[in-house]
């Protein structure tokens, strides 16, 4: 009864902020026009109507969409059931759109309003809901239970910080975790946190992370070879998936590094597309020659190359000598360092990596990754750039970590299959 009242309070609060959600979308659309599109989908009004059972797979943003891709491809190959793929962000939606076919439908996830979820379920005939990693919405889970739709959390992770946040509202969240039919946790630590939050111990399986089962595109080597020829013999420092507050730090250190390495090229790739313009303008303030990937070719005199395209981060890793992985110099929790590891690129990260703590620990212990503070950044990068052997050792260690930890895809599919009712 207490849970029901709390959920009603939660839903009432959602309705109170309803106008501000749309104002926020408009505000975000100023920097990223894609936020203006497909608004009807966010309240469950879809451009398609399904009349047979479907599987709903939700991946909030680009990272989750990448992790979900091999599972989606498996289902497309082995089942004729329609798949409904949803995302919260335009980048996630765009990534999922590459998987669209005559039996796979793409849209935004409905906001967590009862009317929006009802609209969505009317359009989709969902028989199984698969959510990626940490996407947990009270009303979506409740409506899944009401409609006898199993809720499976795939590639599940739970940081200590997130666990503490859920624990503060345990009267609301504990019943939700109890409703989860199956949770495939990345690590033992993740599993223990989910159990502490209320998930039935018998419904949790420790499977490893799908992110280790990374399949590199078949044309990546050829594309990177052509790109590398344009770069020449210059060393390349990649700052990947940077967040606001990090670009200034990177640029300040890069200017100093150029005194020691005058031909060093910085490839700077912001995490969010709405920041592309702002980051480019910030780079221009350095008075060094700056080019944008989307607008011009790399020149011999280019000092900073802004990666303002989508879907090319692997290519940027493939041509780099060293990578800083963003979201880690600020308290965001870091971004996924495994793409760099897969390509044998030594990795540097800041101290804030709680979203990928187990992965970072594995790479760090193997010697593939160094965790540094802002003050240590320049010296660490300098040491790596001066020592090719150290870079090779670190790069090989990263590849070995990836190889040793593969297999999560098959394990998660094995646990998923019993929930698919054709």
N, C-alpha and C positions, 0 to 999 in steps of 0.2 A: 504493500500500500504506500509506504514511504517512497519507494522507487517510482511508483506511478505518479505521485504528486511531484516529485523532483523532475521527472521527464516532462510533465505538463509545464512546470516552471521554466525548464530549459526551452521548450517549444514556444512558450509565450515570449521569452526573451528574444528568440529568433525572429518572431513576428514584429517585435518592437524595433529591431534593427533592419527590417526588410528594406525600407527606402535607402538606407545607408549602404547596403550591399550593392545596389545598382549604381549609386553615386561613386562607390569605390571602383566598380568596373569601368565607369566613364573616365575616372581619373587615371586608371591604369592604361586605358585605351589611348590617352594622349601620347604615351611613350611607346606603347605596343598596340597598334590598331587592331590586331587580331582579337583583342578583348571586346571589341564592338560586335563581333559576329556570333551568330547562333545563340542568341539570348533565350529563345523559346526552349531550347534544350535544357537550360538550367532550371526550368520549372516542369520538366518532364514532358513537354510537347515536342514530339520527335517527328522527323520527316519520313518515317517509315512505320509500318504496322506489321508485326509478326503474328502469325496465327498457329505457330507450332512451338513446342518447347525450345527454349534457348538457354545458353550459358552466358551469364553476365560476368565480365572480367573488368575490374576497376584498377587502374594504375594512375595515381594522382598526377604525376608530372613526368618529365623526360627520363629521370633515373629509373623510376618504377616501370615505365613503359619499356625501357631497354631490358630490364630484368625479366619482364613478362613475355617478351618476344619469343623465346624458344618454346615456352609452354603453349602459347597461342599457335605457333606453327605446328606443334605436335597435334593439337586438337583439330586444326584445319586439315591435317593430313589423314587423321584416323577416324574422324567423326563427321557426319553430315549435318549435325545439329547447327542451327544458326548461332553465331557468337555475337554478343553485343559488347563492344569495347568502349569504356568510358574513361575520361580524364578530367582533371580539374583545371589544368592550365593549357594555354594554346600550344606550347611546345610539346606537352604530352599528347595532346590531340593530334598534332601534326605527325608525331612519330608513329602513333597508332594507325594513322591514315595510310601509311605504307603497307599495312597488313590487310587493307580492305579488299574484299572480293565479293562475288555474288551472294555469299552466305555469311559474310562478316560485315557488321554494321558499326559505324563510329559515331559517337556523340559525346557531349559533356555529361558528367554525372549530375543527377538532379541535386539541387541544394536540399539540405536535411529538413525540409518542410513536409508534413504529412500529405498535403495536396499534391506537391511535386512528385513525391515518391509514388503515390497512387497513379498519377498520370503516366509515369515512366513504366510501371508494372503493367498497366493496361495495354501499352504499346508493345511490350516485349515478351510476354509469356515466359518469364524467367523461371527455370526449374533448379538452378544452382547459381549461387553468388560466390565469386572468387575475388577477394580483395588482396591487394599487394602490400606487404611490409607492415605499415602502421596506420592504414586507412580505416579508422573506426568511427562510425557515425551512429549515435543513439537511435534515431528514428529509422534509419535504413536497416539496422540490425533487428529492431523491433518488428518492422513490417515484414522482414524476411521470415521471422519466427511465426508471425500471424498467418502468413501465406504458405507455411510449411516449405520454405525455400532454405535448404542447408546453406550455412554461412561458413566458408573456408577462408582462412587467412594464410596466404602463401608467402614463402620467403620472409616470415615474420621476424621483426626485430623490435626490441624495446630497450631503449637506453635507461640508465639509472635516473636521469633527469626527467624523462617522460613518465617513468613509473611513479616517481614522486608526485608529479602533476596529477596523474589519475588517482593516486591514493588520497589526495586532498578532497576529491569528490567521490569517494568510494561508495557512498550510498546510491549514487546514480550509476557509476561505472561498473561496480562489481557484478550486478545482475546482467549487464551487457556482456561482460567477459564470460559469464556462465552460459550464455546462450550460444556461444561459438561452437560449432559442431566439430571443427578440426583446425588445429593451429600447427603449421610447419615452421618451427623455430630454427633460426640460422645457427645458434650456438646454445650450449648448456645454460649459459648465463641468461640469454634471452628467455629460454624456457622457464627458468626459475622465476623470472620477473613476471611472466604471464600467469604462472600458477599463483604467485602472491597476489595478483590482481583479481583472481577469481576463476581462471580457466580450469576446467576439470583436468586433472593430471593425466587421465587416460586418453584425453583427446589431443594431447601434445606429442609431436614427433620432432626429434632433433635431426635435421636433414642437411645442414650446411647452407651456404649461400649460393643462389643462382648466379650471382655476379662472378663466381669463379669459373662458371661454364660459359665463358665468353668465346663466341665464334667470330673471328676476324673476317671481314669481307674479302672475297676472293680477289678483288681488283685492288686491294689496298697497297700491296707491294709495288705494283706498276705505277699507281698514282703517286705514291711517296717517292719513287725513283725519279719521276719527272719533276716533282716539286723540289726535291733535294738538288737536282741539277741546276735549277734556277737560283737556289741559295748559294751554291758553290761550296767552297771549303770553310765557310764561316761557321762558327759555333752558334748553336741555337738554344736559348733559354725560353721555355714555354711556361707561362703563368696561366694555368687552366682553371676554368670555372670560378673566376674571382667574384667576390661580392663587394658591395659598397663598403668603403673603408680600407680595402686591401690594395686597390689600384695605386693610390698615392704612395703606399709603402713600397710596392714593387717598383714604381717609377723612380722613386728617390734612390733606392738601392741600385737600380739599373744604371742611372747616371754615374754613380760612383764606380760601378763595375766597368763601365766603358773606358775609364781612365787606365785600367789595367788590361782590358780586352777591347781595344778600340773598334774591332770589327764584329763584336758580339751583336747578334740579332735577337730582339725580344719579340716573341709572338704572345700577344695578350688576348685571351678569350674570356670575356665576361660570361657569367653563368646565365644571366637573364637578358633576352633580346631587347627589352625596354631600356636597358642601360647602354646599348651599343653607341648611340650618339654622344651621350655624356662622357663615356670613357674615351672615345675618339678625341673629343675636345680637350679632355684632361691631358691626353698624350701630346697634343699639339703645343700645350704650354711648356713642354720640355725644350722646345726649339730644335728638337731633333727631327729628322725626316720620318713622317708617319704615313702609312698607307692602310687602306681598308681592303680586306679580302673581297668584299662584295663589289667594290668599285674600281679597283686598279690592280695591276700585276705587281709583284714584288720586284724591286729594282736593287742593283748592287749597292746603292747608297742608302737604301731603306734601313732605318735603325729600329723602328717599331712597326710591327704588322698586327693590326687589330683583326682578330678572327670574329667577324660579325656575320657569319653564316651559320645555318643550322645543319647538324649531321656531319660535320667535318672534324670533330675533335680528335677522333682516332687518327686521321691524317696528320693533324698537327703534332700529336704524340710521335707518330712514326718518323717525322723529320727532325725531332728534337734530340739534343744531347743530354738535357736535364729538364725535369719538370717540377715546378711548384704547383701543388694541388690546393685550390682555394677553399674558402669557407672555413679556414683553419687558423687564420691570424686574428679573426674576430670570433665571438662566442656563438657561431652558427652551428658548429658541429662537424664541419668538414664535408668534402665531396669524395666520391668513390675513387681511390687510387689504383684500382685493379686494371684499368685500361692502360695506364702507364706501365704497370708491371708486365702485362701481357706482351707489350712491345719492347721489353728489355730496357726501359728508360729509368735511370735512377730518379728517386722521388724525394722531395723535400716538403714537409708539412709543418704548419704551426701547431701550437699546443692544444687547440680546440678541435678534437676529432671524435667527440663522443657518439656521433651517429655511425661511425665506422670503427669503433674502438678495437674490436677483435681482429678485424682485417689489418688495421694499422699495427697492432701488436705483432701479428704474424710477420708482416713485412719488415718491421723494425728489428725484430729478433733475428731475422734471416740476413740482415744487412742490406736490404733492398731500399730502405726508406730511413730518412733521418728526421726526427722531430726537433724543431728549433723554435727559439723565440724570435721576435722581430729584430732584436739586436744581434742575433747570430746569423741572420739570413745572408747578409753579404759575404761574410767569411766562409760560410758553408758552401755557397754557390761558387765562390772563387776557388776553394780547395778542389771541388769536383771538376771544374773546368780546366784546372791545371794538371789533373791526373787522369789520363785516359784509362789506365789500368783499374783504378778505383771505380770508374764509371762502368767498365765492363763487368767487374765482379758484382757490383750492385744490381746491374741490369739482369745478369744471369740468375742471381738470387731471387729476383722478382718473378721471373719465368718459372723457376722451380717451385716457389710457393703456390703459384697458380695451378701448376700441374698436379701437385700433391693434394690439393683440396677440391679437385673436380669431382663430379658425381652427384651433386645436389639435384640437378635436373631430373635424372632418372629416379632418384629417391622420392622427390616431390610428386612426380607423375604417378609412381606406384601407389602412394597414399591418396592421390586425387581420384584415381580411376573408380574406386567403389562408390564415389558420390555422384558419378555421372549416370543418370537414368535416361537411356535413349527412348 
